[in-house]
Amino acid sequence: MKISEFLKQVRARMSPETWIKGSLAKGKDGRYADYTSGDACSFCLFGYLYHTEYSLVREGKGGCEVQISDDLAQMIVAANPQIIAYPQLTNHLVVYNDAPSTTFEDMVKVIDNSIQYAEAKGL
């Protein structure tokens, strides 16, 4: 699946009610849950990415054409100049997601910018 199409799948799963900070995924009880478990219902940015990949593969729809970790993180940072790239890009995206000032609307903008960037690059 092209990166732009994958990111559209991620965007479709995002909502203010399911976006979280401080954990990859949480269950209905508010405690940590594995993103592959049926208990997981809330996600940070990377949780959405990993959960979407897992769900699409499980449904037989294929996954993203690049690795979710550093490859996709580099593209997301390139598409979003408000995110300062550190040597460990995945960690910086986690820091951005978890920053006290970051809102759900900020994370939607990150994904929307990334979709536009991927489409412009033919990814």
C-alpha positions as CSV (number, residue, x, y, z in Angstrom):
1,M,0.0,0.0,0.0
2,K,1.3,3.4,-0.9
3,I,2.4,5.6,2.0
4,S,-0.3,8.2,1.2
5,E,-3.0,5.6,1.2
6,F,-1.7,4.1,4.4
7,L,-1.7,7.5,6.1
8,K,-5.3,8.1,4.9
9,Q,-6.2,4.9,6.7
10,V,-4.4,6.2,9.8
11,R,-6.2,9.5,9.6
12,A,-9.6,7.8,9.3
13,R,-9.0,6.0,12.6
14,M,-8.0,9.1,14.6
15,S,-10.4,10.9,16.8
16,P,-10.1,13.2,19.9
17,E,-11.7,10.5,22.0
18,T,-9.1,7.9,21.0
19,W,-5.9,10.0,20.8
20,I,-3.7,9.8,23.9
21,K,-0.3,10.9,25.3
22,G,2.2,8.9,27.3
23,S,1.5,5.4,26.0
24,L,1.5,3.6,22.7
25,A,-2.0,2.2,23.4
26,K,-4.5,2.0,26.2
27,G,-7.5,-0.1,26.9
28,K,-11.0,1.0,28.0
29,D,-9.8,0.9,31.6
30,G,-7.1,3.5,30.8
31,R,-4.2,1.1,31.4
32,Y,-1.5,0.1,28.9
33,A,-2.7,-2.3,26.2
34,D,-0.8,-3.9,23.4
35,Y,-1.8,-2.3,20.1
36,T,-2.4,-5.7,18.7
37,S,-4.9,-6.7,21.3
38,G,-8.6,-6.3,21.1
39,D,-8.5,-4.3,24.3
40,A,-6.6,-1.4,22.7
41,C,-8.9,1.5,21.9
42,S,-6.7,4.6,22.4
43,F,-3.5,5.5,20.7
44,C,-0.6,8.0,20.4
45,L,0.7,8.9,16.9
46,F,2.9,5.8,16.8
47,G,0.2,3.7,18.3
48,Y,-2.2,4.7,15.4
49,L,0.5,3.9,12.9
50,Y,1.3,0.5,14.3
51,H,-2.3,-0.4,15.1
52,T,-3.4,0.5,11.5
53,E,-0.6,-1.5,10.0
54,Y,-1.5,-4.5,12.2
55,S,-5.2,-4.2,11.4
56,L,-4.7,-3.9,7.7
57,V,-2.4,-6.9,7.5
58,R,-4.8,-8.9,9.6
59,E,-7.7,-8.0,7.3
60,G,-5.6,-9.1,4.3
61,K,-5.4,-5.5,2.9
62,G,-1.6,-5.3,3.1
63,G,0.4,-2.8,5.0
64,C,2.5,0.3,4.4
65,E,5.2,0.0,1.8
66,V,7.9,1.3,4.1
67,Q,8.9,0.4,7.7
68,I,6.7,2.2,10.2
69,S,9.7,3.2,12.4
70,D,12.5,5.3,11.0
71,D,11.5,5.3,7.3
72,L,8.0,6.7,7.9
73,A,9.2,8.9,10.7
74,Q,11.7,10.6,8.4
75,M,9.0,11.3,5.9
76,I,6.6,12.6,8.6
77,V,9.3,15.0,9.9
78,A,10.2,16.1,6.3
79,A,6.5,17.0,5.8
80,N,6.2,18.9,9.1
81,P,8.8,21.6,9.7
82,Q,7.3,22.3,13.2
83,I,8.8,19.0,14.3
84,I,12.6,19.4,14.9
85,A,14.4,16.3,13.7
86,Y,16.6,14.7,16.3
87,P,19.0,11.9,15.4
88,Q,16.5,9.4,16.8
89,L,13.5,10.5,14.8
90,T,11.0,8.1,16.2
91,N,11.7,9.3,19.7
92,H,11.3,12.9,18.6
93,L,7.8,12.2,17.2
94,V,6.9,10.6,20.5
95,V,8.1,13.7,22.4
96,Y,6.1,15.9,20.0
97,N,3.0,13.8,20.6
98,D,3.4,13.8,24.4
99,A,4.4,17.5,24.7
100,P,2.0,19.3,27.1
101,S,1.1,21.9,24.4
102,T,0.4,19.4,21.6
103,T,-3.3,19.0,20.8
104,F,-5.3,16.5,18.8
105,E,-5.6,19.1,16.1
106,D,-1.8,19.4,16.0
107,M,-1.6,15.6,15.4
108,V,-4.2,15.8,12.7
109,K,-2.2,18.5,11.0
110,V,0.9,16.3,11.2
111,I,-0.9,13.4,9.4
112,D,-2.7,15.7,6.9
113,N,0.7,17.4,6.0
114,S,2.3,14.0,5.7
115,I,-0.5,12.8,3.3
116,Q,0.0,15.9,1.1
117,Y,3.7,15.4,1.1
118,A,3.5,11.7,0.2
119,E,1.0,12.5,-2.6
120,A,3.2,15.2,-4.0
121,K,6.2,12.8,-4.0
122,G,4.1,10.0,-5.5
123,L,4.5,7.9,-2.4
